[in-house]
Amino acid sequence: MNVCSAIVHAKPENAVGVSSRLEEFPGVEVHGGKDVGKLIVTVEGGEDDTLADIMAKFGDVEGVISTVMIYHYSGEEADSEEVIQ
């Protein structure tokens, strides 16, 4: 399982449109920040390279000012029967 999160900056007046365009990418979800133009974005997917390629394309989206990755996790998914103690 690979997960990245990023802050994608856009002008507040463009943020809703930018959010919609970003969510067209596979594995991308926007979780908030539209009101201030700092979109909280997660990308989930297969390989690290795939996630990096997707995030690199954010800069090509009309209205995106910049993208800053703030978190990356790459590892095995927990077994559904695993008990957390």
N, C-alpha and C positions, 0 to 999 in steps of 0.2 A: 504494500500500500504506500502510495506517495501522495503527500499533501503539501501544498504551498499556500501561503497567504501573502497578500500584498495590499498596499494602499495605492490606489490609482487616483491621481489628481486630475480634476476637470473643473472648469468654471461651474459654479453652482447652477447657473441657468442652462447648462448643457448636460448636467449630471444624469438626469433621467434617461436621456437618449443614449448617452455613453453606457449606462448600466444595461440597457436593453441590448446594445450591440455586443457588449462583453459576454452576456449570458448566451449568445449564439455559439460561442466556442464550447467544444466538448469538455464537460467536467467543471465548468465555471459557474460559480454562484456569487451574487452580490448580496451582502448581508446588511448594508446600511451605509450611511454617510452621504446620501444623495442631496440632503438639504444644505450641506456645506461644501460639496464638491470633493470630498475625500472618501472615495468608495472603498469599503472593506470587502476584499475579494478573496475567495478561496478557489484553488484549482486542485482537483483530485484526478488521478489517472494512473497509468501504468508506469512507464519508465521515467527516470529523472529527466532524460533528454527531451521527452515529449512535453513535459511540463515546462521546461525552459523554453522550448520552441513556442508553445502557446503564449507564455508570458511575454516573450520577445515581440510577438505580433500585437500585443496591446498598444504599443506605440504607433501602430499603423491605423488604429481606430480613430475616426474623426472625433475631435473633441478631447482626446487624451493629452494632457500636458506632460505627465511623467508617471512612472510606475516604480515603486520601491518594494522589493520583497522583504517581508518582515519575519517569515517563519518558513522552515522546510522540515518535513519529516519523511524519512524513507525507512521502512522496516516491514517486518512481518505483521500480518493482521493477527490479533489475539484469537485463540481458539474459543469458539462460542461457549464451550463447557468449562473454560478456565474460570476459576473463582479468584476474585481479588480479595486479599485479606488485609 
